Amino acid sequence: MVEQWVSTKSSPSLSGRKSRNTTPEVELRRALHALGARFRLHRRLGPASAPDFVLPGRRIAVWVDGCYWHSCPEHGRRKRFEGPNADLWTAKMTRTRERDVLATQEAEELGWTAVRVWEHEIRADPVHAALRVLTT
């Protein structure tokens, strides 16, 4: 039997979340651009690897990982999910972490330097996060 998502009162706000051009992603791109870096957005590198943007001249692939959705060790969810969708949410978060590992591995196998930047790093200091991307 396939489990189905059950609509809850938080469903409308969660379903409307952006996955591209998020605020942290745009802030990081602005900081990189100000430092003279040039990039291409959402360029697929392989079947499992689609970074948020790449710096083709430096062969750097960048993912901006949201603290909640990608299970940040500092700011990710610490307690178990509750409610009718608890098992589905747990599985979704596990798949996201597994997909992150596969995407990073694939990019590196294709000769790219994979850089993952947490949302909280960018919100704290976008220029520092940009410098970390460039010095990787």
N, CA, C and O atoms as a GROMACS GRO file, in nm:
protein
  544
    1MET      N    1   0.083  -0.118   0.000
    1MET     CA    2   0.000   0.000   0.000
    1MET      C    3   0.088   0.125   0.000
    1MET      O    4   0.182   0.136   0.079
    2VAL      N    5   0.058   0.219  -0.088
    2VAL     CA    6   0.133   0.344  -0.096
    2VAL      C    7   0.069   0.445  -0.001
    2VAL      O    8  -0.052   0.469  -0.005
    3GLU      N    9   0.153   0.503   0.083
    3GLU     CA   10   0.100   0.603   0.176
    3GLU      C   11   0.080   0.734   0.102
    3GLU      O   12   0.156   0.768   0.012
    4GLN      N   13  -0.021   0.806   0.140
    4GLN     CA   14  -0.053   0.935   0.079
    4GLN      C   15  -0.037   1.046   0.182
    4GLN      O   16  -0.066   1.026   0.300
    5TRP      N   17   0.008   1.161   0.136
    5TRP     CA   18   0.018   1.276   0.223
    5TRP      C   19  -0.122   1.320   0.264
    5TRP      O   20  -0.214   1.322   0.183
    6VAL      N   21  -0.135   1.353   0.390
    6VAL     CA   22  -0.262   1.402   0.443
    6VAL      C   23  -0.251   1.553   0.458
    6VAL      O   24  -0.152   1.602   0.513
    7SER      N   25  -0.349   1.626   0.411
    7SER     CA   26  -0.348   1.771   0.422
    7SER      C   27  -0.360   1.812   0.568
    7SER      O   28  -0.446   1.763   0.641
    8THR      N   29  -0.273   1.903   0.611
    8THR     CA   30  -0.276   1.955   0.747
    8THR      C   31  -0.281   2.108   0.741
    8THR      O   32  -0.276   2.166   0.632
    9LYS      N   33  -0.291   2.172   0.856
    9LYS     CA   34  -0.300   2.319   0.853
    9LYS      C   35  -0.170   2.385   0.807
    9LYS      O   36  -0.173   2.500   0.764
   10SER      N   37  -0.056   2.316   0.815
   10SER     CA   38   0.070   2.374   0.767
   10SER      C   39   0.096   2.342   0.620
   10SER      O   40   0.193   2.393   0.564
   11SER      N   41   0.014   2.261   0.558
   11SER     CA   42   0.035   2.222   0.418
   11SER      C   43   0.046   2.341   0.322
   11SER      O   44   0.138   2.342   0.240
   12PRO      N   45  -0.043   2.441   0.328
   12PRO     CA   46  -0.033   2.551   0.231
   12PRO      C   47   0.100   2.627   0.238
   12PRO      O   48   0.155   2.664   0.134
   13SER      N   49   0.151   2.650   0.358
   13SER     CA   50   0.276   2.726   0.367
   13SER      C   51   0.396   2.642   0.323
   13SER      O   52   0.492   2.696   0.268
   14LEU      N   53   0.391   2.512   0.347
   14LEU     CA   54   0.502   2.426   0.306
   14LEU      C   55   0.503   2.401   0.156
   14LEU      O   56   0.610   2.392   0.096
   15SER      N   57   0.388   2.390   0.096
   15SER     CA   58   0.382   2.361  -0.047
   15SER      C   59   0.422   2.482  -0.131
   15SER      O   60   0.455   2.467  -0.249
   16GLY      N   61   0.418   2.600  -0.074
   16GLY     CA   62   0.452   2.720  -0.149
   16GLY      C   63   0.598   2.761  -0.140
   16GLY      O   64   0.635   2.865  -0.193
   17ARG      N   65   0.683   2.681  -0.076
   17ARG     CA   66   0.825   2.714  -0.060
   17ARG      C   67   0.897   2.710  -0.194
   17ARG      O   68   0.873   2.622  -0.276
   18LYS      N   69   0.986   2.806  -0.213
   18LYS     CA   70   1.066   2.809  -0.336
   18LYS      C   71   1.180   2.709  -0.326
   18LYS      O   72   1.232   2.683  -0.218
   19SER      N   73   1.218   2.654  -0.441
   19SER     CA   74   1.333   2.565  -0.442
   19SER      C   75   1.447   2.625  -0.523
   19SER      O   76   1.561   2.579  -0.514
   20ARG      N   77   1.417   2.728  -0.601
   20ARG     CA   78   1.520   2.797  -0.679
   20ARG      C   79   1.515   2.946  -0.645
   20ARG      O   80   1.410   3.000  -0.609
   21ASN      N   81   1.630   3.009  -0.657
   21ASN     CA   82   1.639   3.153  -0.632
   21ASN      C   83   1.588   3.191  -0.493
   21ASN      O   84   1.517   3.290  -0.477
   22THR      N   85   1.625   3.112  -0.395
   22THR     CA   86   1.588   3.144  -0.257
   22THR      C   87   1.671   3.264  -0.210
   22THR      O   88   1.770   3.299  -0.274
   23THR      N   89   1.630   3.326  -0.102
   23THR     CA   90   1.701   3.443  -0.051
   23THR      C   91   1.848   3.413  -0.022
   23THR      O   92   1.934   3.490  -0.065
   24PRO      N   93   1.882   3.304   0.048
   24PRO     CA   94   2.024   3.277   0.072
   24PRO      C   95   2.102   3.254  -0.058
   24PRO      O   96   2.216   3.297  -0.071
   25GLU      N   97   2.040   3.187  -0.154
   25GLU     CA   98   2.106   3.161  -0.282
   25GLU      C   99   2.136   3.292  -0.354
   25GLU      O  100   2.246   3.311  -0.407
   26VAL      N  101   2.039   3.382  -0.357
   26VAL     CA  102   2.058   3.511  -0.424
   26VAL      C  103   2.163   3.594  -0.351
   26VAL      O  104   2.245   3.660  -0.415
   27GLU      N  105   2.162   3.592  -0.218
   27GLU     CA  106   2.263   3.668  -0.141
   27GLU      C  107   2.404   3.617  -0.171
   27GLU      O  108   2.496   3.697  -0.187
   28LEU      N  109   2.420   3.485  -0.179
   28LEU     CA  110   2.552   3.429  -0.209
   28LEU      C  111   2.594   3.466  -0.350
   28LEU      O  112   2.710   3.502  -0.372
   29ARG      N  113   2.504   3.459  -0.445
   29ARG     CA  114   2.538   3.495  -0.583
   29ARG      C  115   2.577   3.643  -0.593
   29ARG      O  116   2.671   3.677  -0.664
   30ARG      N  117   2.506   3.729  -0.522
   30ARG     CA  118   2.541   3.872  -0.522
   30ARG      C  119   2.682   3.894  -0.467
   30ARG      O  120   2.760   3.971  -0.523
   31ALA      N  121   2.713   3.826  -0.357
   31ALA     CA  122   2.846   3.840  -0.296
   31ALA      C  123   2.953   3.788  -0.390
   31ALA      O  124   3.059   3.851  -0.404
   32LEU      N  125   2.928   3.676  -0.455
   32LEU     CA  126   3.025   3.622  -0.550
   32LEU      C  127   3.044   3.716  -0.668
   32LEU      O  128   3.157   3.739  -0.712
   33HIS      N  129   2.936   3.769  -0.719
   33HIS     CA  130   2.944   3.860  -0.834
   33HIS      C  131   3.023   3.986  -0.796
   33HIS      O  132   3.103   4.035  -0.876
   34ALA      N  133   3.002   4.037  -0.675
   34ALA     CA  134   3.074   4.155  -0.629
   34ALA      C  135   3.224   4.127  -0.618
   34ALA      O  136   3.306   4.219  -0.630
   35LEU      N  137   3.259   4.000  -0.594
   35LEU     CA  138   3.400   3.962  -0.585
   35LEU      C  139   3.459   3.928  -0.722
   35LEU      O  140   3.575   3.889  -0.733
   36GLY      N  141   3.380   3.943  -0.826
   36GLY     CA  142   3.428   3.922  -0.962
   36GLY      C  143   3.404   3.783  -1.018
   36GLY      O  144   3.446   3.754  -1.130
   37ALA      N  145   3.339   3.698  -0.944
   37ALA     CA  146   3.312   3.562  -0.992
   37ALA      C  147   3.193   3.563  -1.086
   37ALA      O  148   3.098   3.639  -1.068
   38ARG      N  149   3.199   3.479  -1.188
   38ARG     CA  150   3.089   3.466  -1.282
   38ARG      C  151   3.039   3.323  -1.277
   38ARG      O  152   3.118   3.230  -1.260
   39PHE      N  153   2.910   3.305  -1.293
   39PHE     CA  154   2.849   3.174  -1.273
   39PHE      C  155   2.735   3.151  -1.370
   39PHE      O  156   2.689   3.242  -1.438
   40ARG      N  157   2.692   3.028  -1.376
   40ARG     CA  158   2.576   2.987  -1.455
   40ARG      C  159   2.479   2.918  -1.360
   40ARG      O  160   2.520   2.840  -1.273
   41LEU      N  161   2.351   2.948  -1.376
   41LEU     CA  162   2.250   2.898  -1.284
   41LEU      C  163   2.194   2.762  -1.326
   41LEU      O  164   2.173   2.736  -1.445
   42HIS      N  165   2.172   2.677  -1.228
   42HIS     CA  166   2.098   2.552  -1.242
   42HIS      C  167   2.141   2.469  -1.362
   42HIS      O  168   2.058   2.420  -1.438
   43ARG      N  169   2.270   2.453  -1.377
   43ARG     CA  170   2.325   2.374  -1.487
   43ARG      C  171   2.340   2.228  -1.441
   43ARG      O  172   2.412   2.200  -1.345
   44ARG      N  173   2.275   2.140  -1.508
   44ARG     CA  174   2.282   1.998  -1.473
   44ARG      C  175   2.417   1.942  -1.517
   44ARG      O  176   2.457   1.958  -1.632
   45LEU      N  177   2.486   1.877  -1.423
   45LEU     CA  178   2.617   1.819  -1.453
   45LEU      C  179   2.605   1.672  -1.494
   45LEU      O  180   2.685   1.622  -1.573
   46GLY      N  181   2.508   1.604  -1.440
   46GLY     CA  182   2.485   1.463  -1.468
   46GLY      C  183   2.345   1.426  -1.422
   46GLY      O  184   2.272   1.512  -1.373
   47PRO      N  185   2.307   1.302  -1.435
   47PRO     CA  186   2.171   1.260  -1.400
   47PRO      C  187   2.132   1.290  -1.255
   47PRO      O  188   2.017   1.322  -1.227
   48ALA      N  189   2.227   1.280  -1.163
   48ALA     CA  190   2.196   1.300  -1.022
   48ALA      C  191   2.250   1.431  -0.968
   48ALA      O  192   2.237   1.458  -0.849
   49SER      N  193   2.311   1.512  -1.052
   49SER     CA  194   2.381   1.630  -1.003
   49SER      C  195   2.333   1.758  -1.072
   49SER      O  196   2.364   1.782  -1.189
   50ALA      N  197   2.257   1.837  -0.998
   50ALA     CA  198   2.210   1.965  -1.049
   50ALA      C  199   2.234   2.072  -0.942
   50ALA      O  200   2.145   2.102  -0.862
   51PRO      N  201   2.353   2.130  -0.939
   51PRO     CA  202   2.383   2.231  -0.838
   51PRO      C  203   2.300   2.357  -0.858
   51PRO      O  204   2.241   2.377  -0.965
   52ASP      N  205   2.294   2.441  -0.756
   52ASP     CA  206   2.221   2.567  -0.766
   52ASP      C  207   2.286   2.658  -0.868
   52ASP      O  208   2.218   2.728  -0.943
   53PHE      N  209   2.419   2.657  -0.871
   53PHE     CA  210   2.492   2.728  -0.976
   53PHE      C  211   2.633   2.675  -0.985
   53PHE      O  212   2.683   2.611  -0.892
   54VAL      N  213   2.697   2.702  -1.098
   54VAL     CA  214   2.835   2.658  -1.118
   54VAL      C  215   2.920   2.778  -1.158
   54VAL      O  216   2.871   2.874  -1.218
   55LEU      N  217   3.047   2.770  -1.125
   55LEU     CA  218   3.146   2.866  -1.173
   55LEU      C  219   3.229   2.789  -1.275
   55LEU      O  220   3.327   2.724  -1.239
   56PRO      N  221   3.191   2.795  -1.404
   56PRO     CA  222   3.252   2.708  -1.503
   56PRO      C  223   3.401   2.729  -1.520
   56PRO      O  224   3.474   2.632  -1.542
   57GLY      N  225   3.449   2.852  -1.512
   57GLY     CA  226   3.592   2.878  -1.529
   57GLY      C  227   3.676   2.815  -1.420
   57GLY      O  228   3.793   2.784  -1.443
   58ARG      N  229   3.619   2.796  -1.304
   58ARG     CA  230   3.691   2.737  -1.191
   58ARG      C  231   3.650   2.592  -1.166
   58ARG      O  232   3.707   2.525  -1.081
   59ARG      N  233   3.550   2.545  -1.241
   59ARG     CA  234   3.493   2.410  -1.228
   59ARG      C  235   3.448   2.384  -1.084
   59ARG      O  236   3.479   2.282  -1.024
   60ILE      N  237   3.373   2.482  -1.031
   60ILE     CA  238   3.316   2.471  -0.897
   60ILE      C  239   3.165   2.460  -0.909
   60ILE      O  240   3.101   2.542  -0.976
   61ALA      N  241   3.108   2.359  -0.845
   61ALA     CA  242   2.963   2.341  -0.840
   61ALA      C  243   2.918   2.376  -0.698
   61ALA      O  244   2.974   2.326  -0.601
   62VAL      N  245   2.816   2.461  -0.687
   62VAL     CA  246   2.774   2.512  -0.557
   62VAL      C  247   2.628   2.476  -0.529
   62VAL      O  248   2.540   2.497  -0.612
   63TRP      N  249   2.606   2.420  -0.410
   63TRP     CA  250   2.471   2.395  -0.361
   63TRP      C  251   2.450   2.480  -0.236
   63TRP      O  252   2.536   2.484  -0.148
   64VAL      N  253   2.338   2.548  -0.228
   64VAL     CA  254   2.299   2.621  -0.108
   64VAL      C  255   2.195   2.534  -0.038
   64VAL      O  256   2.084   2.518  -0.088
   65ASP      N  257   2.232   2.480   0.077
   65ASP     CA  258   2.146   2.388   0.148
   65ASP      C  259   2.070   2.460   0.259
   65ASP      O  260   2.131   2.520   0.348
   66GLY      N  261   1.938   2.453   0.253
   66GLY     CA  262   1.855   2.510   0.358
   66GLY      C  263   1.872   2.429   0.486
   66GLY      O  264   1.874   2.306   0.482
   67CYS      N  265   1.883   2.498   0.597
   67CYS     CA  266   1.909   2.429   0.724
   67CYS      C  267   1.800   2.328   0.759
   67CYS      O  268   1.830   2.219   0.807
   68TYR      N  269   1.674   2.362   0.735
   68TYR     CA  270   1.565   2.270   0.770
   68TYR      C  271   1.560   2.153   0.673
   68TYR      O  272   1.563   2.038   0.716
   69TRP      N  273   1.554   2.181   0.546
   69TRP     CA  274   1.530   2.077   0.444
   69TRP      C  275   1.647   1.981   0.428
   69TRP      O  276   1.627   1.866   0.388
   70HIS      N  277   1.768   2.026   0.457
   70HIS     CA  278   1.886   1.941   0.437
   70HIS      C  279   1.946   1.892   0.570
   70HIS      O  280   2.057   1.839   0.572
   71SER      N  281   1.873   1.911   0.678
   71SER     CA  282   1.909   1.858   0.810
   71SER      C  283   2.043   1.911   0.860
   71SER      O  284   2.134   1.833   0.891
   72CYS      N  285   2.054   2.042   0.869
   72CYS     CA  286   2.175   2.106   0.922
   72CYS      C  287   2.203   2.054   1.063
   72CYS      O  288   2.112   2.045   1.145
   73PRO      N  289   2.330   2.019   1.092
   73PRO     CA  290   2.361   1.969   1.226
   73PRO      C  291   2.339   2.074   1.336
   73PRO      O  292   2.316   2.038   1.451
   74GLU      N  293   2.347   2.203   1.301
   74GLU     CA  294   2.327   2.308   1.400
   74GLU      C  295   2.181   2.352   1.410
   74GLU      O  296   2.131   2.376   1.520
   75HIS      N  297   2.111   2.363   1.296
   75HIS     CA  298   1.978   2.422   1.296
   75HIS      C  299   1.868   2.330   1.244
   75HIS      O  300   1.752   2.371   1.236
   76GLY      N  301   1.903   2.209   1.208
   76GLY     CA  302   1.803   2.115   1.157
   76GLY      C  303   1.709   2.069   1.267
   76GLY      O  304   1.729   2.098   1.385
   77ARG      N  305   1.608   1.998   1.227
   77ARG     CA  306   1.507   1.949   1.320
   77ARG      C  307   1.570   1.851   1.418
   77ARG      O  308   1.644   1.761   1.378
   78ARG      N  309   1.542   1.869   1.546
   78ARG     CA  310   1.601   1.784   1.648
   78ARG      C  311   1.505   1.681   1.705
   78ARG      O  312   1.547   1.581   1.762
   79LYS      N  313   1.377   1.705   1.690
   79LYS     CA  314   1.281   1.608   1.745
   79LYS      C  315   1.211   1.534   1.632
   79LYS      O  316   1.213   1.576   1.516
   80ARG      N  317   1.150   1.425   1.668
   80ARG     CA  318   1.081   1.342   1.569
   80ARG      C  319   0.960   1.415   1.512
   80ARG      O  320   0.900   1.501   1.577
   81PHE      N  321   0.927   1.380   1.389
   81PHE     CA  322   0.806   1.433   1.329
   81PHE      C  323   0.685   1.371   1.396
   81PHE      O  324   0.689   1.256   1.442
   82GLU      N  325   0.578   1.448   1.401
   82GLU     CA  326   0.453   1.400   1.460
   82GLU      C  327   0.341   1.420   1.360
   82GLU      O  328   0.356   1.492   1.261
   83GLY      N  329   0.230   1.357   1.386
   83GLY     CA  330   0.114   1.376   1.303
   83GLY      C  331   0.098   1.270   1.196
   83GLY      O  332   0.174   1.173   1.192
   84PRO      N  333   0.000   1.288   1.110
   84PRO     CA  334  -0.034   1.184   1.013
   84PRO      C  335   0.073   1.162   0.906
   84PRO      O  336   0.076   1.057   0.843
   85ASN      N  337   0.160   1.260   0.884
   85ASN     CA  338   0.262   1.248   0.780
   85ASN      C  339   0.401   1.223   0.836
   85ASN      O  340   0.500   1.237   0.763
   86ALA      N  341   0.412   1.185   0.961
   86ALA     CA  342   0.542   1.172   1.028
   86ALA      C  343   0.636   1.078   0.953
   86ALA      O  344   0.752   1.112   0.929
   87ASP      N  345   0.588   0.961   0.915
   87ASP     CA  346   0.674   0.864   0.845
   87ASP      C  347   0.716   0.918   0.708
   87ASP      O  348   0.830   0.897   0.666
   88LEU      N  349   0.626   0.986   0.641
   88LEU     CA  350   0.657   1.042   0.509
   88LEU      C  351   0.761   1.152   0.520
   88LEU      O  352   0.850   1.162   0.436
   89TRP      N  353   0.750   1.236   0.624
   89TRP     CA  354   0.849   1.344   0.643
   89TRP      C  355   0.986   1.286   0.676
   89TRP      O  356   1.088   1.333   0.625
   90THR      N  357   0.989   1.184   0.760
   90THR     CA  358   1.117   1.121   0.795
   90THR      C  359   1.182   1.063   0.670
   90THR      O  360   1.302   1.080   0.649
   91ALA      N  361   1.104   0.995   0.589
   91ALA     CA  362   1.158   0.936   0.465
   91ALA      C  363   1.205   1.045   0.369
   91ALA      O  364   1.308   1.030   0.304
   92LYS      N  365   1.130   1.154   0.361
   92LYS     CA  366   1.167   1.265   0.271
   92LYS      C  367   1.301   1.325   0.312
   92LYS      O  368   1.386   1.351   0.227
   93MET      N  369   1.320   1.348   0.440
   93MET     CA  370   1.446   1.407   0.488
   93MET      C  371   1.563   1.310   0.465
   93MET      O  372   1.674   1.354   0.432
   94THR      N  373   1.540   1.183   0.483
   94THR     CA  374   1.645   1.083   0.457
   94THR      C  375   1.682   1.082   0.310
   94THR      O  376   1.800   1.080   0.275
   95ARG      N  377   1.581   1.085   0.221
   95ARG     CA  378   1.608   1.088   0.077
   95ARG      C  379   1.685   1.213   0.038
   95ARG      O  380   1.773   1.208  -0.048
   96THR      N  381   1.653   1.325   0.100
   96THR     CA  382   1.724   1.450   0.068
   96THR      C  383   1.871   1.438   0.103
   96THR      O  384   1.957   1.476   0.023
   97ARG      N  385   1.902   1.387   0.222
   97ARG     CA  386   2.043   1.370   0.261
   97ARG      C  387   2.115   1.273   0.168
   97ARG      O  388   2.230   1.298   0.130
   98GLU      N  389   2.050   1.163   0.132
   98GLU     CA  390   2.110   1.066   0.040
   98GLU      C  391   2.133   1.128  -0.097
   98GLU      O  392   2.238   1.105  -0.159
   99ARG      N  393   2.037   1.206  -0.146
   99ARG     CA  394   2.050   1.273  -0.276
   99ARG      C  395   2.165   1.373  -0.273
   99ARG      O  396   2.237   1.387  -0.372
  100ASP      N  397   2.183   1.443  -0.163
  100ASP     CA  398   2.294   1.538  -0.150
  100ASP      C  399   2.429   1.466  -0.165
  100ASP      O  400   2.519   1.515  -0.233
  101VAL      N  401   2.442   1.352  -0.100
  101VAL     CA  402   2.567   1.276  -0.108
  101VAL      C  403   2.593   1.230  -0.251
  101VAL      O  404   2.704   1.244  -0.302
  102LEU      N  405   2.491   1.175  -0.316
  102LEU     CA  406   2.506   1.127  -0.454
  102LEU      C  407   2.541   1.240  -0.550
  102LEU      O  408   2.625   1.224  -0.638
  103ALA      N  409   2.475   1.356  -0.534
  103ALA     CA  410   2.500   1.469  -0.623
  103ALA      C  411   2.644   1.519  -0.607
  103ALA      O  412   2.710   1.550  -0.706
  104THR      N  413   2.690   1.526  -0.484
  104THR     CA  414   2.828   1.569  -0.458
  104THR      C  415   2.927   1.470  -0.519
  104THR      O  416   3.023   1.511  -0.585
  105GLN      N  417   2.905   1.343  -0.497
  105GLN     CA  418   2.994   1.241  -0.552
  105GLN      C  419   2.998   1.247  -0.704
  105GLN      O  420   3.105   1.239  -0.765
  106GLU      N  421   2.881   1.261  -0.766
  106GLU     CA  422   2.877   1.265  -0.912
  106GLU      C  423   2.951   1.386  -0.967
  106GLU      O  424   3.027   1.374  -1.063
  107ALA      N  425   2.932   1.502  -0.906
  107ALA     CA  426   3.002   1.622  -0.951
  107ALA      C  427   3.153   1.603  -0.942
  107ALA      O  428   3.226   1.639  -1.034
  108GLU      N  429   3.199   1.547  -0.831
  108GLU     CA  430   3.342   1.525  -0.813
  108GLU      C  431   3.396   1.424  -0.912
  108GLU      O  432   3.507   1.441  -0.963
  109GLU      N  433   3.320   1.319  -0.941
  109GLU     CA  434   3.363   1.220  -1.040
  109GLU      C  435   3.374   1.282  -1.180
  109GLU      O  436   3.453   1.237  -1.262
  110LEU      N  437   3.293   1.385  -1.205
  110LEU     CA  438   3.296   1.454  -1.335
  110LEU      C  439   3.402   1.563  -1.340
  110LEU      O  440   3.413   1.636  -1.439
  111GLY      N  441   3.481   1.576  -1.234
  111GLY     CA  442   3.591   1.672  -1.234
  111GLY      C  443   3.558   1.809  -1.178
  111GLY      O  444   3.635   1.903  -1.197
  112TRP      N  445   3.445   1.822  -1.111
  112TRP     CA  446   3.406   1.949  -1.050
  112TRP      C  447   3.442   1.947  -0.902
  112TRP      O  448   3.443   1.841  -0.839
  113THR      N  449   3.470   2.064  -0.847
  113THR     CA  450   3.485   2.078  -0.703
  113THR      C  451   3.347   2.109  -0.649
  113THR      O  452   3.287   2.210  -0.685
  114ALA      N  453   3.296   2.024  -0.562
  114ALA     CA  454   3.162   2.041  -0.507
  114ALA      C  455   3.171   2.120  -0.376
  114ALA      O  456   3.248   2.085  -0.287
  115VAL      N  457   3.093   2.226  -0.367
  115VAL     CA  458   3.090   2.308  -0.246
  115VAL      C  459   2.945   2.316  -0.199
  115VAL      O  460   2.856   2.356  -0.274
  116ARG      N  461   2.923   2.279  -0.074
  116ARG     CA  462   2.789   2.289  -0.015
  116ARG      C  463   2.797   2.398   0.092
  116ARG      O  464   2.884   2.394   0.179
  117VAL      N  465   2.707   2.493   0.085
  117VAL     CA  466   2.705   2.606   0.178
  117VAL      C  467   2.571   2.604   0.252
  117VAL      O  468   2.465   2.600   0.190
  118TRP      N  469   2.578   2.607   0.384
  118TRP     CA  470   2.456   2.608   0.464
  118TRP      C  471   2.392   2.746   0.460
  118TRP      O  472   2.460   2.848   0.452
  119GLU      N  473   2.261   2.747   0.465
  119GLU     CA  474   2.183   2.870   0.467
  119GLU      C  475   2.229   2.963   0.579
  119GLU      O  476   2.241   3.083   0.557
  120HIS      N  477   2.255   2.909   0.699
  120HIS     CA  478   2.293   2.994   0.812
  120HIS      C  479   2.428   3.061   0.790
  120HIS      O  480   2.451   3.171   0.840
  121GLU      N  481   2.519   2.998   0.715
  121GLU     CA  482   2.649   3.059   0.684
  121GLU      C  483   2.629   3.185   0.600
  121GLU      O  484   2.694   3.287   0.623
  122ILE      N  485   2.541   3.177   0.503
  122ILE     CA  486   2.517   3.289   0.413
  122ILE      C  487   2.445   3.401   0.487
  122ILE      O  488   2.480   3.518   0.472
  123ARG      N  489   2.345   3.366   0.568
  123ARG     CA  490   2.271   3.469   0.642
  123ARG      C  491   2.362   3.542   0.741
  123ARG      O  492   2.345   3.662   0.763
  124ALA      N  493   2.458   3.470   0.799
  124ALA     CA  494   2.550   3.533   0.895
  124ALA      C  495   2.648   3.627   0.826
  124ALA      O  496   2.671   3.737   0.874
  125ASP      N  497   2.705   3.585   0.712
  125ASP     CA  498   2.805   3.666   0.642
  125ASP      C  499   2.818   3.619   0.497
  125ASP      O  500   2.898   3.530   0.469
  126PRO      N  501   2.742   3.679   0.406
  126PRO     CA  502   2.745   3.634   0.267
  126PRO      C  503   2.883   3.647   0.202
  126PRO      O  504   2.921   3.563   0.120
  127VAL      N  505   2.959   3.750   0.238
  127VAL     CA  506   3.091   3.769   0.176
  127VAL      C  507   3.186   3.659   0.222
  127VAL      O  508   3.263   3.606   0.142
  128HIS      N  509   3.182   3.626   0.350
  128HIS     CA  510   3.267   3.517   0.400
  128HIS      C  511   3.231   3.385   0.331
  128HIS      O  512   3.320   3.308   0.294
  129ALA      N  513   3.100   3.359   0.315
  129ALA     CA  514   3.057   3.238   0.247
  129ALA      C  515   3.106   3.237   0.101
  129ALA      O  516   3.148   3.133   0.051
  130ALA      N  517   3.100   3.352   0.035
  130ALA     CA  518   3.148   3.362  -0.103
  130ALA      C  519   3.297   3.337  -0.111
  130ALA      O  520   3.344   3.269  -0.202
  131LEU      N  521   3.373   3.392  -0.016
  131LEU     CA  522   3.517   3.369  -0.015
  131LEU      C  523   3.549   3.221   0.008
  131LEU      O  524   3.645   3.169  -0.048
  132ARG      N  525   3.469   3.154   0.091
  132ARG     CA  526   3.489   3.011   0.113
  132ARG      C  527   3.468   2.934  -0.017
  132ARG      O  528   3.542   2.840  -0.046
  133VAL      N  529   3.366   2.973  -0.095
  133VAL     CA  530   3.342   2.907  -0.223
  133VAL      C  531   3.461   2.928  -0.315
  133VAL      O  532   3.504   2.834  -0.382
  134LEU      N  533   3.514   3.049  -0.321
  134LEU     CA  534   3.623   3.080  -0.415
  134LEU      C  535   3.756   3.020  -0.374
  134LEU      O  536   3.841   2.996  -0.459
  135THR      N  537   3.776   2.995  -0.246
  135THR     CA  538   3.905   2.942  -0.200
  135THR      C  539   3.904   2.791  -0.181
  135THR      O  540   4.000   2.734  -0.129
  136THR      N  541   3.798   2.728  -0.222
  136THR     CA  542   3.788   2.582  -0.208
  136THR      C  543   3.876   2.514  -0.309
  136THR      O  544   3.881   2.391  -0.313
   0.00000   0.00000   0.00000
